[in-house]
């Protein structure tokens, strides 16, 4: 029968404890909108959302003439009550959008107990980032910046990384399969960022006028991934090395 030293046992227990405690609070998800129906974790607010099983997309076609300003796809985020580092990415086809006459915004939003942030792209091709904190501060932390939309059918990928260690956000975008472009890097409107994501996340098409053509956005992929803290990974690797070293002896 194989026996274990006290060091090995203690190391195993320690490794298990830091694995369980070191993960970020967010429960990861990834959806490519394939299959026969929309995952029940999602909810739709508004009349312009539809799951397109044939094309593996969730489509938002918002027609303000029918009443209401926006339609959104929303997902509640499971968490343990505290925020950790995470990354999130969304890929959309701007099927009918990048035309000033559509009069619309595409909004990607994150909500948490410390406030919310949103990345807003309008049909003129200008994109900005807004942050509102729990102390009442609110405003654009990145002003409108033209990202060079080319027309109907543009493929846009947005990526957001929150680093809990530095309490900062990095946002990148990629257009039509091109290279990632840095859009924003820094803190919140008044400095701190905090927990902006453990309540829910939203993708919305908001029409601020009666557009013609009617704005249509197709969501192809959406993911959110918890990132273990570096200290956790280092401790775990060190413990594993000690365990293997003792085993060889």
C-alpha positions in Angstrom: 0.0 0.0 0.0 1.3 3.4 -0.9 1.7 5.8 2.0 1.9 9.6 2.0 4.0 11.9 4.1 2.5 14.6 6.2 3.9 17.1 3.8 2.1 15.5 0.9 -1.1 15.3 2.8 -0.9 18.9 3.9 0.0 20.0 0.5 -2.9 18.2 -1.1 -5.3 19.8 1.4 -3.8 23.2 0.8 -4.0 22.8 -3.0 -7.7 21.9 -2.7 -8.4 24.8 -0.5 -6.8 27.4 -2.7 -8.5 25.9 -5.8 -11.9 26.3 -4.2 -11.2 29.8 -2.7 -9.0 31.2 -5.5 -11.4 31.2 -8.4 -13.0 34.5 -9.4 -16.5 35.0 -8.3 -18.1 34.8 -11.7 -19.3 31.5 -13.1 -18.1 31.3 -16.6 -20.3 30.8 -19.6 -19.9 30.5 -23.4 -22.6 30.4 -26.0 -22.4 30.2 -29.8 -26.2 30.2 -30.2 -26.2 26.8 -31.9 -28.8 24.2 -31.2 -32.6 24.1 -31.5 -33.5 26.8 -28.9 -32.1 29.6 -26.8 -30.5 28.6 -23.6 -32.9 29.1 -20.7 -30.2 31.2 -18.9 -31.0 34.0 -21.3 -34.0 36.3 -21.1 -35.3 38.7 -23.8 -36.8 42.1 -23.0 -38.7 43.8 -25.9 -40.4 42.6 -29.0 -37.5 42.5 -31.5 -35.5 39.5 -30.4 -35.5 36.1 -32.0 -33.4 33.0 -31.9 -32.3 31.9 -35.4 -31.5 28.2 -35.2 -30.8 27.9 -38.9 -28.0 30.5 -38.8 -26.8 29.9 -35.2 -27.4 33.5 -34.1 -29.6 35.5 -31.8 -31.1 38.4 -33.9 -32.3 41.7 -32.6 -34.4 43.7 -35.1 -35.7 46.7 -33.3 -38.5 48.6 -34.9 -39.4 51.7 -32.9 -42.5 52.4 -35.1 -44.0 49.4 -33.3 -43.5 51.1 -29.9 -40.6 51.1 -27.4 -37.0 52.2 -27.9 -35.0 49.0 -27.3 -34.8 45.2 -27.3 -32.2 43.4 -25.2 -30.8 40.0 -24.5 -29.9 39.6 -20.8 -28.2 37.0 -18.7 -28.0 36.9 -14.9 -24.5 36.1 -13.6 -24.0 33.5 -10.9 -21.4 34.5 -8.3 -20.4 34.0 -4.7 -21.0 37.7 -3.7 -17.6 39.1 -4.5 -15.9 40.0 -7.8 -12.7 38.6 -9.2 -10.8 39.1 -12.5 -12.7 38.1 -15.6 -12.7 38.4 -19.3 -15.7 38.7 -21.6 -16.1 38.8 -25.4 -19.0 39.2 -27.8 -19.1 38.9 -31.6 -21.9 40.4 -33.6 -22.8 40.9 -37.2 -24.1 44.4 -37.9 -26.5 43.2 -40.5 -28.4 46.5 -40.9 -26.9 49.0 -38.7 -23.9 51.0 -40.0 -26.1 53.6 -41.7 -26.9 57.0 -40.2 -30.5 56.7 -41.2 -31.1 53.7 -38.9 -30.7 56.0 -35.9 -29.7 53.3 -33.4 -27.2 52.3 -30.7 -25.8 48.8 -30.0 -25.0 48.6 -26.3 -23.0 46.0 -24.4 -23.6 46.4 -20.7 -22.3 45.0 -17.4 -24.1 45.5 -14.1 -23.0 44.9 -10.5 -23.5 46.2 -7.0 -20.8 48.9 -7.5 -22.4 50.3 -10.6 -22.4 49.6 -14.3 -20.5 50.2 -17.5 -21.6 50.1 -21.2 -19.9 50.2 -24.5 -22.1 52.0 -27.0 -21.7 51.9 -30.8 -24.0 54.2 -32.8 -25.0 53.8 -36.4 -22.7 56.7 -37.4 -19.8 54.4 -36.5 -18.8 56.2 -33.3 -18.2 54.2 -30.2 -17.9 55.3 -26.5 -17.6 53.8 -23.1 -19.8 55.0 -20.1 -19.3 54.2 -16.4 -21.6 54.9 -13.5 -20.4 54.1 -10.0 -22.3 53.4 -6.8 -21.5 56.9 -5.4 -23.4 58.6 -8.2 -20.5 59.5 -10.5 -21.3 58.9 -14.1 -20.0 59.8 -17.5 -18.0 58.7 -20.5 -14.6 57.4 -19.7 -13.8 57.0 -23.4 -15.4 59.6 -25.7 -17.0 58.9 -29.0 -14.4 57.4 -31.4 -15.0 56.5 -35.0 -14.1 52.8 -35.5 -14.4 52.7 -39.3 -17.5 50.7 -40.0 -17.8 49.9 -43.7 -21.5 49.0 -44.2 -24.1 46.4 -43.8 -22.7 43.1 -42.7 -19.7 44.4 -40.7 -18.4 41.8 -38.1 -17.5 43.3 -34.8 -15.9 41.6 -31.8 -15.7 43.4 -28.5 -13.5 42.2 -25.6 -13.4 43.4 -22.0 -10.9 42.4 -19.3 -11.3 43.3 -15.7 -8.2 43.0 -13.5 -9.3 42.7 -9.8 -5.7 43.2 -8.6 -5.3 46.6 -10.2 -9.1 47.4 -10.3 -8.8 48.4 -14.0 -10.6 47.6 -17.3 -9.1 47.0 -20.7 -11.4 47.0 -23.8 -10.4 45.9 -27.3 -12.3 45.7 -30.5 -11.8 43.9 -33.9 -13.6 44.8 -37.1 -14.1 42.3 -39.9 -11.5 39.8 -38.6 -8.8 42.4 -38.3 -6.3 42.9 -35.5 -7.4 43.8 -32.0 -7.4 47.5 -31.4 -7.1 48.9 -27.9 -10.1 51.1 -27.1 -9.8 51.8 -23.4 -7.5 51.0 -20.5 -7.8 52.4 -17.0 -10.1 52.9 -14.0 -13.6 54.2 -13.5 -15.2 57.6 -13.8 -13.9 58.6 -10.3 -11.0 56.1 -10.1 -12.3 52.8 -8.6 -14.2 50.3 -10.8 -15.2 47.5 -8.3 -17.9 44.9 -9.0 -19.6 45.8 -12.3 -20.6 42.3 -13.5 -22.0 40.0 -10.8 -25.6 41.0 -11.3 -26.3 40.7 -15.0 -25.0 41.4 -18.5 -27.0 42.8 -21.5 -26.7 43.3 -25.2 -29.2 45.8 -26.5 -30.2 47.5 -29.8 -31.7 50.9 -28.9 -33.4 53.0 -31.5 -33.3 56.7 -30.8 -35.3 57.5 -34.0 -37.7 55.8 -36.4 -34.9 54.2 -38.5 -35.1 53.2 -42.1 -33.7 50.6 -42.6 -34.7 49.1 -39.3 -31.5 48.3 -37.3 -30.7 44.6 -37.1 -27.8 43.0 -35.1 -27.0 39.3 -35.0 -25.2 38.0 -31.9 -22.9 35.1 -33.0 -20.9 34.4 -29.8 -20.8 35.6 -26.2 -18.6 34.4 -23.4 -17.5 35.3 -19.9 -14.6 33.6 -18.2 -13.4 33.8 -14.6 -9.6 34.3 -14.2 -7.9 32.9 -11.1 -5.7 35.3 -9.3 -2.0 35.0 -10.1 -1.1 34.4 -6.4 -3.4 31.3 -6.5 -1.8 29.9 -9.5 1.8 30.5 -8.2 0.9 28.9 -4.8 -0.7 25.9 -6.5 2.3 25.3 -8.8 4.7 25.7 -5.9 2.8 23.2 -3.9 2.6 20.8 -6.8 6.4 21.0 -7.3 7.0 20.2 -3.6 4.6 17.3 -3.8 6.4 15.8 -6.8 9.8 16.4 -5.2 8.9 14.5 -2.1 7.4 11.8 -4.2 10.7 11.2 -6.1 12.5 11.0 -2.8 
